[in-house]
Amino acid sequence: MLSTLEEADRRHYFHPGTHAFDHASGALPPLIVDRASGIRLTDVEGREYIDGFAGLYCVNVGYGREEIAVRIAEQCKRLSYYHSYQGAGHAPAIELSQRLIEQWAPPGMIKVYYGMSGSDANETQIKLVWYYNNILGRPNKKKIIARDRAYHGSGIVTGGLTGLPVYHANFDAPFDRVIRAMCPDYYRRPDPAMSEARFTEQCVAELEALIEREGADTIAAFIAEPMNGTGGIVPPPAGYWPAVQALLRRHDILLIADEVVCGFGRLGARTGCERFGIAPDLVTFAKGLTSGYAPLSAVVVGEAFWDVLMRGSREQGMMGHGWTYSGHPLGAAAALANLDIIEREGLVQNAGDVGGYLLERLRATLGTHHAVGDIRGVGMMLAVELMRDPAARERFPADQRINARVVAAARERGLLIRALGTDIVGFAPPLITTHDDADEIVSRMAAALDEVLS
């Protein structure tokens, strides 16, 4: 069966985020997953793997949750689909909206708009911000500040917001309304002697200079992940978020918190906003909202912002934006069951506990390795940064793809983790991960590292 599936895969399946020639030619080894349970996957050859990255940061409650499958099936039999246009709705989306506002979103949020992925949700965010400023009579206040090494999606607008060159190359991105702020990565600070407080000051001063240079009257919003994800899993330096928020408020610039990765317990708090004390105007949810059991994303709107949208409807009529599958009943049913599990099993707390333990074990086991420069993380979101010379912070040549080789060696040992950039290895296991699982992840990672960089 494998050869038949593999041949069909290579001939006909156009994979995202994949080197097309390597896949089609067979240079890229296949991974055809057959089944999964808990934090483990089994491929069609019967090989088992620990999923150390929860799919793509998303399978928070783990695989094989019958409770979610049953809820989806029951909803499918009752109402498989109906649209949300012209005020139409159904119980799952209504109940989920209330639950998100009352239990999961930051204070001050009032409304929820649904999509299918983080990318389309962030596309919606930018359209809403532009609409908002047009309603307020500010047609020139349209630029969006996004940070270097951020990830906000791979759409037309969101691919430009993303601060990773691979999402720009040959796509005519980014567009001219995107302006770029520095990534607050303390490990890569320009002066190794610089204190964390001084580095935070530098980040904020750079942002303020950017605003002054562009003109606050031209800048609509600042979009950021509470903690940088795909750009390297970078916790913000101490004091960063209070200072940034004060600056944005002073210049009347909206704050969009991209919680696609950080939300629903991954950082050991309900949201990244809760973890870092962020009070946003708009929030983007996806991934952990359903733990990947069904596609669903959410744009959560603050009360003051919603008041302007209401004004727009009175003055301009219906806002011309929508998706066919907004608020899909199967996605909403999956989300409700998923949140039941997260809340009942205390997975937010478990992410903080086991994530902290995993960080300790990574540091204890790998911290003295000659090629490890930094080990960092918050909750179930961690990274090991590899360096040719950690003391001098000398990086390996990019074309060596050292981290990709470590990730490949880990896969041979039954551990699926992710290469980020050219020198960072990322970990984001399901929130159900135990201390014993964490020990096994570290053991397999250590063996892979020794094989590639002994």
C-alpha positions as CSV (number, residue, x, y, z in Angstrom):
1,M,0.0,0.0,0.0
2,L,2.8,2.4,0.8
3,S,4.3,2.3,-2.7
4,T,0.9,3.0,-4.2
5,L,0.1,5.8,-1.8
6,E,3.6,7.3,-2.1
7,E,3.5,7.3,-5.9
8,A,0.1,8.9,-6.0
9,D,1.3,11.4,-3.4
10,R,4.3,12.4,-5.4
11,R,2.3,12.6,-8.7
12,H,-0.8,14.5,-7.6
13,Y,-0.6,16.1,-4.1
14,F,0.5,19.7,-4.1
15,H,1.8,20.1,-0.5
16,P,2.0,23.4,1.4
17,G,5.4,24.5,2.8
18,T,7.2,21.8,0.8
19,H,10.2,21.8,-1.5
20,A,8.3,20.8,-4.6
21,F,11.2,19.3,-6.6
22,D,12.5,17.3,-3.6
23,H,9.0,15.9,-3.0
24,A,8.2,15.0,-6.6
25,S,11.7,13.5,-7.2
26,G,11.7,11.4,-4.0
27,A,14.6,13.2,-2.4
28,L,12.2,14.2,0.5
29,P,11.4,11.1,2.5
30,P,7.6,10.5,2.7
31,L,5.6,10.7,5.9
32,I,2.2,9.3,5.3
33,V,0.3,9.3,8.6
34,D,-2.3,6.5,9.2
35,R,-3.6,7.1,12.7
36,A,-3.0,8.8,16.0
37,S,-3.7,8.7,19.7
38,G,-2.7,11.0,22.5
39,I,0.6,12.6,21.5
40,R,1.6,9.7,19.2
41,L,1.2,9.2,15.4
42,T,1.6,6.0,13.4
43,D,2.5,6.0,9.8
44,V,1.2,3.6,7.1
45,E,4.3,1.4,7.7
46,G,3.5,1.0,11.4
47,R,6.2,3.3,12.7
48,E,5.3,5.3,15.8
49,Y,6.3,8.9,16.5
50,I,5.9,11.3,19.3
51,D,4.4,14.5,17.9
52,G,6.6,17.1,19.5
53,F,5.0,19.9,17.6
54,A,1.2,19.1,18.0
55,G,0.7,19.1,14.2
56,L,1.4,22.7,13.6
57,Y,1.1,24.0,17.2
58,C,-2.6,23.1,17.0
59,V,-3.5,19.7,18.5
60,N,-3.7,21.0,22.1
61,V,-5.9,18.2,23.5
62,G,-4.0,15.4,21.7
63,Y,-5.3,13.0,19.0
64,G,-8.1,10.5,19.0
65,R,-10.5,12.3,21.3
66,E,-13.8,10.5,20.8
67,E,-15.7,13.2,22.5
68,I,-14.9,15.6,19.8
69,A,-15.6,13.1,17.0
70,V,-19.0,12.3,18.5
71,R,-19.9,16.0,18.8
72,I,-19.0,16.6,15.2
73,A,-20.9,13.5,14.0
74,E,-24.0,14.5,16.0
75,Q,-23.9,18.0,14.6
76,C,-23.4,16.7,11.1
77,K,-26.5,14.6,11.3
78,R,-28.5,17.4,12.9
79,L,-27.3,20.3,10.7
80,S,-24.2,19.8,8.5
81,Y,-24.1,23.4,7.2
82,Y,-25.9,26.7,7.0
83,H,-24.4,30.1,6.2
84,S,-24.1,33.1,8.5
85,Y,-25.2,35.8,6.1
86,Q,-28.0,38.2,6.7
87,G,-28.1,37.4,10.4
88,A,-28.6,33.6,10.0
89,G,-27.1,31.4,12.6
90,H,-27.2,28.2,14.6
91,A,-26.7,27.1,18.2
92,P,-23.1,25.9,18.0
93,A,-21.7,29.2,16.7
94,I,-23.9,31.3,19.0
95,E,-22.9,29.2,22.1
96,L,-19.2,29.3,21.1
97,S,-19.3,33.1,20.6
98,Q,-20.7,33.6,24.1
99,R,-18.2,31.2,25.6
100,L,-15.2,32.8,23.9
101,I,-16.2,36.3,25.0
102,E,-17.1,35.3,28.6
103,Q,-14.4,32.8,29.4
104,W,-11.4,33.0,26.9
105,A,-11.0,36.4,25.3
106,P,-9.3,39.3,27.0
107,P,-11.5,41.8,28.9
108,G,-13.3,44.3,26.7
109,M,-14.0,42.0,23.8
110,I,-17.6,41.9,22.6
111,K,-18.1,40.2,19.2
112,V,-16.7,37.2,17.3
113,Y,-16.4,36.8,13.5
114,Y,-15.4,33.3,12.2
115,G,-13.2,32.1,9.4
116,M,-11.4,28.8,8.6
117,S,-7.7,29.5,9.3
118,G,-5.4,32.0,11.0
119,S,-4.4,33.4,7.6
120,D,-8.0,34.3,6.6
121,A,-8.7,35.6,10.1
122,N,-5.7,38.0,9.8
123,E,-6.9,39.0,6.3
124,T,-10.2,39.9,8.0
125,Q,-8.4,41.9,10.7
126,I,-6.7,44.1,8.1
127,K,-9.8,44.7,6.2
128,L,-11.7,45.7,9.4
129,V,-8.9,48.1,10.4
130,W,-9.0,49.8,7.0
131,Y,-12.8,49.9,7.1
132,Y,-12.7,51.4,10.6
133,N,-10.4,54.2,9.6
134,N,-12.5,55.0,6.5
135,I,-15.6,55.2,8.6
136,L,-13.8,57.6,10.9
137,G,-12.8,59.8,7.9
138,R,-9.1,58.9,8.1
139,P,-8.4,57.5,4.6
140,N,-4.6,57.9,5.0
141,K,-4.3,56.0,8.3
142,K,-3.8,52.6,6.7
143,K,-0.2,51.3,7.3
144,I,0.3,48.2,9.4
145,I,3.3,47.7,11.6
146,A,4.4,44.1,11.7
147,R,7.6,42.7,13.2
148,D,10.6,41.1,11.6
149,R,10.4,37.2,11.9
150,A,6.7,37.4,12.7
151,Y,4.2,34.9,11.2
152,H,0.7,36.0,10.4
153,G,-0.3,33.8,7.6
154,S,0.4,33.2,3.9
155,G,-2.3,35.0,2.1
156,I,-1.9,38.1,-0.1
157,V,-2.0,40.6,2.8
158,T,-0.9,38.2,5.6
159,G,2.0,36.9,3.6
160,G,3.3,40.5,3.5
161,L,2.7,40.9,7.3
162,T,4.7,37.8,7.9
163,G,8.3,38.8,8.4
164,L,10.0,35.8,6.9
165,P,11.6,36.1,3.5
166,V,10.4,32.8,2.1
167,Y,6.8,34.0,2.3
168,H,7.8,37.0,0.1
169,A,10.1,35.6,-2.5
170,N,8.5,35.7,-6.0
171,F,5.1,36.6,-4.6
172,D,5.4,40.5,-5.0
173,A,5.2,40.8,-1.3
174,P,5.1,42.6,1.0
175,F,2.8,45.4,-0.2
176,D,3.6,49.0,0.5
177,R,1.3,49.5,3.5
178,V,3.4,47.1,5.6
179,I,6.2,48.7,7.7
180,R,8.6,46.5,9.7
181,A,9.6,46.7,13.4
182,M,12.4,44.7,14.9
183,C,11.9,41.3,16.5
184,P,12.4,41.6,20.2
185,D,14.9,38.7,20.4
186,Y,17.1,39.3,23.5
187,Y,19.4,36.4,22.6
188,R,20.3,38.1,19.3
189,R,20.8,41.5,20.9
190,P,23.5,43.6,19.1
191,D,25.7,43.9,22.2
192,P,26.1,40.8,24.3
193,A,26.7,43.1,27.4
194,M,23.4,44.8,27.0
195,S,20.9,44.2,29.9
196,E,17.4,42.9,29.2
197,A,16.0,46.2,30.4
198,R,18.2,48.2,28.0
199,F,17.3,45.9,25.1
200,T,13.6,46.5,25.8
201,E,14.3,50.2,25.7
202,Q,16.0,49.8,22.4
203,C,13.1,47.9,20.9
204,V,10.6,50.5,22.0
205,A,12.8,53.4,20.9
206,E,13.2,51.8,17.5
207,L,9.4,51.4,17.3
208,E,8.8,55.0,18.3
209,A,11.4,56.2,15.7
210,L,9.5,54.2,13.1
211,I,6.2,55.8,14.0
212,E,7.7,59.3,14.0
213,R,9.4,58.6,10.6
214,E,6.2,57.3,8.9
215,G,3.8,59.6,10.8
216,A,1.3,58.3,13.3
217,D,-1.5,59.7,11.2
218,T,-0.7,57.2,8.5
219,I,-0.4,54.1,10.8
220,A,-3.6,52.1,11.5
221,A,-2.4,49.2,13.6
222,F,0.4,47.1,15.1
223,I,0.0,43.4,14.7
224,A,2.0,41.0,16.8
225,E,2.0,37.6,18.3
226,P,2.2,37.8,22.1
227,M,5.2,35.5,21.8
228,N,6.9,35.1,18.5
229,G,6.3,31.6,17.1
230,T,7.5,30.4,13.7
231,G,10.1,33.1,13.5
232,G,12.0,31.4,16.3
233,I,9.9,30.9,19.4
234,V,11.1,34.1,21.1
235,P,9.7,35.2,24.5
236,P,9.3,38.9,24.7
237,P,11.9,40.6,27.0
238,A,10.8,41.9,30.4
239,G,8.8,45.1,30.2
240,Y,8.3,44.9,26.4
241,W,4.6,44.7,26.2
242,P,3.7,47.4,28.8
243,A,6.0,49.9,27.0
244,V,4.8,49.0,23.5
245,Q,1.1,49.3,24.5
246,A,1.7,52.7,26.1
247,L,3.4,53.9,22.9
248,L,0.6,52.7,20.7
249,R,-2.1,54.3,22.9
250,R,-0.2,57.6,22.8
251,H,-0.2,57.5,19.0
252,D,-3.8,56.2,18.5
253,I,-2.6,53.0,16.8
254,L,-4.7,49.9,17.2
255,L,-3.2,46.7,18.6
256,I,-4.1,43.3,17.0
257,A,-3.0,40.4,19.1
258,D,-2.4,37.4,16.9
259,E,-3.2,34.5,19.3
260,V,-3.3,31.8,16.6
261,V,-0.4,29.9,18.2
262,C,-0.4,31.3,21.7
263,G,-4.1,30.9,22.5
264,F,-6.0,28.2,24.4
265,G,-3.4,27.3,26.9
266,R,-0.2,26.8,25.0
267,L,1.7,29.3,27.1
268,G,0.3,28.0,30.4
269,A,-2.3,30.8,30.4
270,R,-5.7,31.0,28.6
271,T,-4.1,33.4,26.1
272,G,-0.8,35.1,25.4
273,C,-2.6,38.4,26.3
274,E,-3.3,37.0,29.8
275,R,0.3,35.7,30.1
276,F,1.9,39.0,29.2
277,G,-0.6,41.6,30.3
278,I,-1.8,42.7,26.9
279,A,-5.0,44.6,26.4
280,P,-5.7,44.5,22.6
281,D,-8.3,46.1,20.4
282,L,-8.6,43.0,18.2
283,V,-7.7,39.3,18.7
284,T,-7.1,36.5,16.2
285,F,-7.8,32.9,17.3
286,A,-7.3,29.6,15.4
287,K,-5.3,26.4,15.8
288,G,-6.0,25.5,19.4
289,L,-9.6,26.7,19.1
290,T,-10.5,23.2,17.8
291,S,-7.2,21.5,18.4
292,G,-7.2,20.9,14.6
293,Y,-10.2,18.6,14.6
294,A,-12.0,20.9,12.2
295,P,-11.0,24.2,10.5
296,L,-12.1,27.2,12.4
297,S,-10.7,30.7,13.2
298,A,-12.1,33.7,15.0
299,V,-11.6,37.4,14.9
300,V,-12.6,38.9,18.3
301,V,-13.5,42.6,18.3
302,G,-13.3,45.0,21.2
303,E,-16.3,47.1,22.3
304,A,-14.9,50.5,21.2
305,F,-13.9,49.1,17.8
306,W,-17.4,47.5,17.4
307,D,-19.0,50.9,18.0
308,V,-17.3,52.2,14.9
309,L,-18.4,49.2,12.9
310,M,-22.0,49.9,14.0
311,R,-21.7,53.5,12.9
312,G,-20.5,52.2,9.6
313,S,-23.5,50.1,9.1
314,R,-25.8,53.0,9.9
315,E,-24.0,55.3,7.5
316,Q,-22.9,53.0,4.7
317,G,-25.2,49.9,5.0
318,M,-24.0,46.3,5.1
319,M,-20.2,45.8,5.2
320,G,-19.2,43.8,2.1
321,H,-17.0,41.1,3.7
322,G,-17.7,37.4,4.4
323,W,-16.7,33.8,3.9
324,T,-19.0,30.9,2.8
325,Y,-18.0,28.8,5.8
326,S,-17.9,31.5,8.5
327,G,-19.2,30.0,11.7
328,H,-19.4,26.5,10.2
329,P,-21.5,24.3,12.5
330,L,-19.1,21.4,12.5
331,G,-16.2,23.7,13.3
332,A,-18.1,25.3,16.1
333,A,-19.2,21.9,17.5
334,A,-15.6,20.8,17.5
335,A,-14.5,23.9,19.3
336,L,-17.1,23.5,22.0
337,A,-16.1,19.9,22.7
338,N,-12.4,20.9,22.6
339,L,-12.9,23.7,25.2
340,D,-14.8,21.2,27.4
341,I,-11.7,19.0,27.4
342,I,-9.2,21.8,28.0
343,E,-11.3,23.2,30.9
344,R,-12.2,19.8,32.5
345,E,-8.7,18.3,32.4
346,G,-6.9,21.5,33.5
347,L,-4.7,21.5,30.4
348,V,-3.8,25.2,30.7
349,Q,-2.2,24.4,34.0
350,N,-0.6,21.3,32.7
351,A,1.0,23.2,29.9
352,G,2.6,25.5,32.4
353,D,3.7,22.7,34.6
354,V,5.0,20.2,32.1
355,G,6.2,22.9,29.8
356,G,8.4,24.3,32.6
357,Y,9.7,20.8,33.3
358,L,10.5,20.2,29.6
359,L,12.4,23.5,29.5
360,E,14.4,22.5,32.6
361,R,15.2,19.0,31.2
362,L,16.3,20.5,27.8
363,R,18.6,22.9,29.6
364,A,20.0,20.3,32.0
365,T,20.6,17.8,29.2
366,L,21.6,20.1,26.3
367,G,22.8,23.3,27.9
368,T,26.5,22.4,27.9
369,H,26.5,21.0,24.4
370,H,29.2,22.6,22.3
371,A,26.7,23.6,19.5
372,V,23.8,24.9,21.7
373,G,23.6,28.6,22.0
374,D,20.2,29.2,23.7
375,I,17.3,27.1,25.2
376,R,14.2,29.1,25.8
377,G,10.4,29.0,26.0
378,V,7.2,29.6,27.8
379,G,4.7,26.8,28.5
380,M,4.5,24.2,25.7
381,M,6.4,26.4,23.3
382,L,10.2,26.0,23.4
383,A,13.2,26.3,21.2
384,V,16.8,25.2,21.0
385,E,19.1,27.6,19.1
386,L,22.1,26.0,17.5
387,M,25.4,27.9,17.1
388,R,28.8,27.0,15.6
389,D,30.4,28.9,18.5
390,P,28.0,29.8,21.3
391,A,30.4,31.9,23.2
392,A,31.0,34.2,20.2
393,R,27.4,33.7,19.0
394,E,28.7,32.6,15.6
395,R,26.0,30.9,13.5
396,F,26.4,28.0,11.3
397,P,26.4,28.8,7.5
398,A,22.8,28.9,6.4
399,D,23.3,26.4,3.6
400,Q,24.3,23.7,6.0
401,R,20.7,23.7,7.4
402,I,22.0,22.2,10.7
403,N,18.6,22.4,12.3
404,A,16.9,20.5,9.5
405,R,19.5,17.7,9.8
406,V,18.8,17.5,13.6
407,V,15.1,17.4,12.9
408,A,15.6,14.6,10.3
409,A,17.7,12.6,12.8
410,A,15.0,13.1,15.5
411,R,12.4,11.7,13.1
412,E,14.5,8.6,12.6
413,R,14.3,8.2,16.4
414,G,10.5,8.6,16.4
415,L,10.3,12.3,17.3
416,L,8.6,14.9,15.1
417,I,9.9,18.4,15.8
418,R,10.3,21.4,13.6
419,A,13.2,23.4,12.0
420,L,12.6,27.1,12.3
421,G,14.8,29.3,10.1
422,T,18.2,27.7,9.6
423,D,19.4,27.2,13.1
424,I,16.5,26.8,15.5
425,V,14.7,23.6,16.5
426,G,11.2,24.1,17.8
427,F,9.1,22.1,20.3
428,A,5.3,22.6,20.8
429,P,3.9,19.2,22.0
430,P,0.2,18.7,22.8
431,L,-0.9,20.2,26.2
432,I,-1.7,16.6,27.5
433,T,2.1,15.8,27.5
434,T,3.3,14.3,30.7
435,H,6.6,14.5,32.6
436,D,7.5,11.0,31.3
437,D,6.7,12.1,27.7
438,A,8.9,15.2,28.2
439,D,11.8,13.0,29.4
440,E,11.4,10.9,26.2
441,I,11.3,14.0,24.0
442,V,14.5,15.2,25.5
443,S,16.2,11.8,25.3
444,R,15.4,11.5,21.6
445,M,16.4,15.1,20.9
446,A,19.8,14.6,22.6
447,A,20.5,11.5,20.6
448,A,19.7,13.3,17.3
449,L,21.8,16.3,18.3
450,D,24.8,14.0,19.1
451,E,24.4,12.2,15.8
452,V,24.6,15.4,13.7
453,L,26.9,17.4,15.9
454,S,28.9,15.0,18.1
